[in-house]
Amino acid sequence: MRLYNKQRKVELTIDNKLLEKISQIGIQHFPNEFGGFLIGKYSDDFNTLFITDFILPESYKGNRYNFERNSEGMNTFFSTLFKNKKEYYIGEWHTHPNGSTQFSNTDLSAMANIASSSCVNLKNPILLILSVSSDKLNQATFYIYDNRKLLPYE
């Protein structure tokens, strides 16, 4: 799947099988929210982001309307990943059970915190929100964080 963000003039690609795998994990946690980390790399000109994988959190709290993951110990994992595969943390994903893929103020604040974090070094993180029901993916929307806004890919 190839998506484009008109405002930033950047492209995002993800294999449909990978998106399906993420969706299935989200559906397994229905009716609670669930999520994790997105892994990827940019093209040499930084105009295309390739989402290559995802990582599930070691510990988390999830309920019908909230998902909070713990990132303890992930710095070492991501350092090793970059050293071995030249891939790195590029953002977050989570589900909205029986909801829309519209981001919340909590989602926007979380992405702003990631972008301003000195240990992440990622100014434009990606957010994937999946609307899931008990047995299927309803919709998936990717956003890029830019200047205190979440801008959708189409």
N, C-alpha and C positions, 0 to 999 in steps of 0.2 A: 504494500500500500504506500502510495506517495501522496503527501499532503503539502500544502503551501501556505505560508503566512504572508499576506499581502503587505501588511504594514512594515515588517522587517525585511521582506523579500528573501526569505529563507525557506528551505525545503526540509521535510522530515520524511524518512522512510522507515518502515517497519514491516517485517515479514508477517503475512496474515496468520501463519501458524503460531508465531510468537504471541500475537495479539489474542488469538484463541486460547492459548495456554494461560495467559494472564487472566482472561475472562473466566475460564473454568475454575481457577483458584478463588477468584472473587465470588463466584456462584456457590462454591463449597462452603463459604463462610456466611451465606445468606441466612437470616435476615440482618446480620450485623455488617457494618462497614469493615473492610479489610484493605490492605495495600502493602506497598514495598518500595524498593529502590529501582530506578531505571539505569541501565548500563548502555554505553554507546561510544561513538567517536564521530568527529567531524571530518568532512572532506578537507583537503589541503587549503582550499580557499574559504573555509568556514561557512559556506553557503548551504551545505547539506549536512543534516544530522542523521546518522544511521543508528537507530536503536537496535542493539544486538542481543540484549538479554535483560533479565531482571533478577533481583535478589529479594528474598523474603526476610523480614526482620527476625532477629533472635527472640525478642520479646516485644509485646505490644498490648494495648488495651483497645478493644473494639466493642461498640454497642450499635444500636440501630441508627444513631445519628452522629457518631463520632469514631474516629480512628486516630490512635496515637501510637507511633512506633518508637522504639528505643534504638539509637544509633551507636550505642556503646560497643567499642571494639571494631567498628567498621572502617576506621582510618587505616588500620593495618591491612585489612582485606583489600580496600581500594588501592592502596600503594602497591601491593603485590599484583593485583590485577593489571595495573598500568605497566608495571615492570615486565610482566609476562606477555600481555596481549595488546598493549598500547590502547586499552579501552578504559573508560572511567565513568564515575557517577555523573549522570546528566540530569537527574530529576527524580520525581516521585510519581507513584500511581496509587489510586485508591478507588473504592466503589461507593456508589450511592444506591443502596438497595431500594428498588421501586421508586427511585427519584430521577431527577433530571441530571444532565451532565453539566449544569451551570455551577460554577464555583461559588463557594460561600466566602464570607469575610474572613472566616478562620483559614480557609484554603489560601486566600490572598496573603494574609499575614504570615502564614507558614512559608510561602514562597519568598516573601520579602526577607524573612529571617535567614533563609538559605542563601539568598543572593548577597546579603550583607555579612555573612559569616566569614571570618578570617581563615577557618580551617577548611572550608569547602572550595574557595577560589573558583566560583561559578557565578557569573553575573547574570546569566539568562537561563535559569533552570527551566526544565520542561515539567508540566503537570499533565498527567493523563487521568481523566475521570471517566469511570465506567458505570453506566446505569445497568444494574442487573436485577433479574427477578430470580425466583427459586430454581428456574431451569434454563435460563437463556440470557444472553447479552442483548440489551435493548438498544444501547447506543454507546459510543465511545468518542470522547472529544479530547484532543490534545491542545494544550496552551503553552505559550512561551511567556515567561516573565520578562517584562521590559519597562523600566522607569515607573515602578509602582503600579503596573497594570498587568493583567493576564490577557494576552491576545490569542484568539483561537486560530488553529490551522484549519484549512478547508480542503 
